[in-house]
Amino acid sequence: MAEKLIDKEADFFFHTFHRLAVEIDRCDGVYLYSKDGKQYIDFFGGLAVNALGYNNPRINAAIEKQVRRYIHLSNYFLQDTQIELAEKIIKATGYKRIFFSNSGTEAVEGAIKLARKWGQKTGKTQLLNLTNSFHGRTMGALSMTDRPQYRKDYDPFLPNTDSVQFNNVDSLKAKISESTLGFILESIQGEGGINVVSREFADELSALQKKHGFLLIADEIQAGMGRTGKFFGFEHIGLQPDIVVIAKAVGGGLPLGAILGNEKVADVFGYGEHGTTFGGNPVACAAGCAVMDEIVENGLMKQAGAIGDYIKSKALELQKEFPSIIKEVRGRGCMLGIEIDKEGQPVVDELMNRGIMINCTNKTVLRMLPPYIMPQKLCDQLMNELRSIFKSMK
Ligand SMILES: Cc1ncc(COP(=O)(O)O)c(C=O)c1O
């Protein structure tokens, strides 16, 4: 029988996750501490979940308080923490209605159902996405995901779906028609390599949305919740989505997601026509209320923008020093990518040896999703270590 955790994991679990070899014991602020006593600076941010770092006192207090009241009530009951969070999100975003889910992919599924039901009266059925997009792992969300490595061997997918070339206005014009029901996009593609939707593309998309009346669905699961310095990433490019999905940071580390809808879709779902057992869990919603207070009232959204700008400016300086290694620096706020001209994983591994966690996506993109509370001096430390690693690669 295996003894080490990593071997037990390989024995017991379906082989879906490549786990890191490090075993984490505890976390605090922007630091992770391993069982063997090493400290790591976290630019990984639980893949955009730990937006406020670890051990945020407001989140912890909210969770503790709610645990003592009740951990679960079914959605037959009115739940005050759910309603409080709904009010905070609706007030901050201007959307008309909300539905809480457990995860990002479940929110995307619900958004597809909302669009489908809305489309019944119009006869519109085509669902569009962008090349390189990622919207989740369940069958509907995967049908809207354009990552061949995640789709392979899972067909057949939802019918009448198609992909528009990323930031390609001609492709957009060619694919959209009167039969387009919905267009789903990430304002900044996370998994796809921190690709930022251009203003030109967004303007054309808005014009076509007005002309054809399809539903624009923004997947803000990674870019939302203040990460880019504005509540939603799409606010930077002037989009006005009809439906927005959020998850990751909203639950402060507990599983929570949501679908938001405007006037156009506000009355589409009738009673019993969509549902969930755990979605909107009261403890997760209590944590969510604390997250909203920190982001909106306590200024952490602004802080995310400012620290992100700082990291980006330092990464751009690094690019000037290593023009043959760094191809591009992309992103906004605390959602940044450095594309290099070689495999990114060895750089990520070396940074981990040096006590800094980042992530590599799309093979060559060093992705940074730091907590909004990341101090400047630790960003400098990351850049200094990257400088030293790139020097050794020259
Ligand atoms: C943009 C985007 N959409 C959807 C998802 C799926 O969310 P979840 O893993 O919570 O199902 C993710 C997760 O990484 C994501 O980044």
The ligand as an SDF file (V2000), in Angstrom:
LIG
                    3D

 16 16  0  0  0  0  0  0  0  0999 V2000
  -13.4960   31.6630  -17.7350 C   0  0  0  0  0  0  0  0  0  0  0  0
  -13.9000   30.4100  -17.0270 C   0  0  0  0  0  0  0  0  0  0  0  0
  -15.1120   29.9100  -17.2250 N   0  0  0  0  0  0  0  0  0  0  0  0
  -15.5340   28.7920  -16.5930 C   0  0  0  0  0  0  0  0  0  0  0  0
  -14.7110   28.1160  -15.7180 C   0  0  0  0  0  0  0  0  0  0  0  0
  -15.1980   26.8850  -15.0070 C   0  0  0  0  0  0  0  0  0  0  0  0
  -15.3760   27.1610  -13.6640 O   0  0  0  0  0  0  0  0  0  0  0  0
  -15.4150   25.9630  -12.5940 P   0  0  0  0  0  0  0  0  0  0  0  0
  -14.0660   25.3220  -12.6020 O   0  0  0  0  0  0  0  0  0  0  0  0
  -15.7620   26.6350  -11.2990 O   0  0  0  0  0  0  0  0  0  0  0  0
  -16.4770   25.0260  -13.0360 O   0  0  0  0  0  0  0  0  0  0  0  0
  -13.4150   28.6030  -15.4950 C   0  0  0  0  0  0  0  0  0  0  0  0
  -12.4820   27.8780  -14.6070 C   0  0  0  0  0  0  0  0  0  0  0  0
  -11.2930   27.9810  -14.6910 O   0  0  0  0  0  0  0  0  0  0  0  0
  -13.0000   29.7720  -16.1600 C   0  0  0  0  0  0  0  0  0  0  0  0
  -11.7690   30.2900  -15.9760 O   0  0  0  0  0  0  0  0  0  0  0  0
  1  2  1  0
  2  3  1  0
  2 15  2  0
  3  4  2  0
  4  5  1  0
  5  6  1  0
  5 12  2  0
  6  7  1  0
  7  8  1  0
  8  9  2  0
  8 10  1  0
  8 11  1  0
 12 13  1  0
 12 15  1  0
 13 14  2  0
 15 16  1  0
M  END
$$$$
